[in-house]
Amino acid sequence: MSSFIGHSLVGGAIGWILSFSQPRWSFFRLGWVGWLIVIALLPDLDYVIPALHPSANAGLRITHSLLFALGLPMLTLAGCFVAGVRGQQLWRASAQLVLAGLSHVWLDMLVGVTALPLLWPASDRLFRLPFGLLPSAGKISLFNYYFYYNLVIELGVLLPLLLCALIQQSRVAVKQKWRITFTLLLVSTYFMHWASGLSR
């Protein structure tokens, strides 16, 4: 599984990078970004709610199904519609909500360790990639060396990719923009290669 830091970064970046027609520092914009982070973290509720834990669901992480991951985004989208959000704003909001909801499942799949019941409750079939481009989160502890070790690798993969998206929106000259993007992609690829060599 990816770390809560990785999930939060991706969820926040989705809201920050994909404009919702609001100034970047408005209270609405910051609140929206915070809500997307909540959505991106939500599948890990099985860590804190016993009824959602795999031990209570035949060993399945039901919170990591597509249905669960998209549940809150769909409810939020319905709330936006009721609140009068329409047209391009509604489409933009729906894209952000779906991306934030699915980001958790995507990141955990890219770890390549835990098989996930993506189609639950329609099917108990488990899905797992045969490779890993992200490290496992490791036990969250101030004294756990591997938590920090894996976190560095995870950030090495994710941060350059998120910065690439930010750079594309910047006012940097096009030629310089692509040079920076290429360098960031090389950095991310290096850390992906590092992560792929970890034991699983």
Solvent accessible surface area in square Angstrom, and as a share of the most:
residue,aa,sasa,rsa
1,M,21,0.09
2,S,5,0.03
3,S,3,0.02
4,F,97,0.40
5,I,51,0.26
6,G,0,0.00
7,H,0,0.00
8,S,27,0.17
9,L,57,0.29
10,V,19,0.11
11,G,0,0.00
12,G,10,0.09
13,A,15,0.11
14,I,23,0.12
15,G,0,0.00
16,W,54,0.19
17,I,17,0.09
18,L,66,0.33
19,S,48,0.31
20,F,5,0.02
21,S,61,0.39
22,Q,62,0.28
23,P,93,0.58
24,R,83,0.30
25,W,194,0.68
26,S,27,0.17
27,F,191,0.80
28,F,100,0.42
29,R,2,0.01
30,L,77,0.38
31,G,46,0.44
32,W,20,0.07
33,V,17,0.10
34,G,32,0.31
35,W,94,0.33
36,L,0,0.00
37,I,49,0.25
38,V,64,0.37
39,I,2,0.01
40,A,0,0.00
41,L,54,0.27
42,L,39,0.19
43,P,1,0.01
44,D,27,0.14
45,L,54,0.27
46,D,2,0.01
47,Y,136,0.52
48,V,107,0.62
49,I,67,0.34
50,P,110,0.69
51,A,72,0.56
52,L,35,0.17
53,H,76,0.34
54,P,26,0.16
55,S,96,0.62
56,A,61,0.48
57,N,34,0.17
58,A,102,0.79
59,G,55,0.53
60,L,19,0.10
61,R,22,0.08
62,I,13,0.07
63,T,0,0.00
64,H,0,0.00
65,S,0,0.00
66,L,63,0.31
67,L,108,0.53
68,F,51,0.21
69,A,4,0.03
70,L,45,0.22
71,G,30,0.29
72,L,37,0.18
73,P,0,0.00
74,M,85,0.38
75,L,127,0.63
76,T,22,0.13
77,L,37,0.19
78,A,56,0.43
79,G,38,0.37
80,C,15,0.09
81,F,100,0.41
82,V,129,0.74
83,A,85,0.66
84,G,47,0.45
85,V,28,0.16
86,R,121,0.44
87,G,46,0.44
88,Q,128,0.57
89,Q,60,0.27
90,L,36,0.18
91,W,195,0.68
92,R,64,0.23
93,A,0,0.00
94,S,19,0.12
95,A,47,0.36
96,Q,0,0.00
97,L,0,0.00
98,V,46,0.27
99,L,61,0.31
100,A,0,0.00
101,G,0,0.00
102,L,28,0.14
103,S,3,0.02
104,H,0,0.00
105,V,3,0.02
106,W,119,0.42
107,L,13,0.06
108,D,1,0.00
109,M,25,0.11
110,L,57,0.28
111,V,0,0.00
112,G,2,0.02
113,V,62,0.35
114,T,45,0.26
115,A,32,0.25
116,L,0,0.00
117,P,0,0.00
118,L,26,0.13
119,L,84,0.42
120,W,70,0.25
121,P,82,0.52
122,A,99,0.76
123,S,38,0.24
124,D,92,0.48
125,R,157,0.57
126,L,89,0.44
127,F,48,0.20
128,R,126,0.46
129,L,46,0.23
130,P,119,0.75
131,F,99,0.41
132,G,2,0.02
133,L,54,0.27
134,L,2,0.01
135,P,2,0.01
136,S,41,0.27
137,A,16,0.13
138,G,30,0.29
139,K,156,0.66
140,I,112,0.57
141,S,34,0.22
142,L,146,0.73
143,F,192,0.80
144,N,29,0.15
145,Y,140,0.53
146,Y,136,0.52
147,F,16,0.07
148,Y,95,0.36
149,Y,65,0.25
150,N,19,0.10
151,L,25,0.13
152,V,86,0.49
153,I,0,0.00
154,E,3,0.01
155,L,46,0.23
156,G,10,0.09
157,V,4,0.02
158,L,12,0.06
159,L,69,0.34
160,P,9,0.06
161,L,63,0.31
162,L,32,0.16
163,L,78,0.39
164,C,13,0.08
165,A,37,0.29
166,L,65,0.32
167,I,32,0.16
168,Q,68,0.30
169,Q,86,0.38
170,S,40,0.26
171,R,246,0.90
172,V,53,0.30
173,A,69,0.54
174,V,102,0.59
175,K,141,0.60
176,Q,82,0.36
177,K,25,0.11
178,W,143,0.50
179,R,144,0.52
180,I,53,0.27
181,T,9,0.05
182,F,130,0.54
183,T,77,0.45
184,L,28,0.14
185,L,76,0.38
186,L,98,0.49
187,V,59,0.34
188,S,1,0.01
189,T,79,0.46
190,Y,132,0.50
191,F,36,0.15
192,M,47,0.21
193,H,139,0.62
194,W,85,0.30
195,A,0,0.00
196,S,51,0.33
197,G,67,0.65
198,L,41,0.21
199,S,116,0.75
200,R,110,0.40
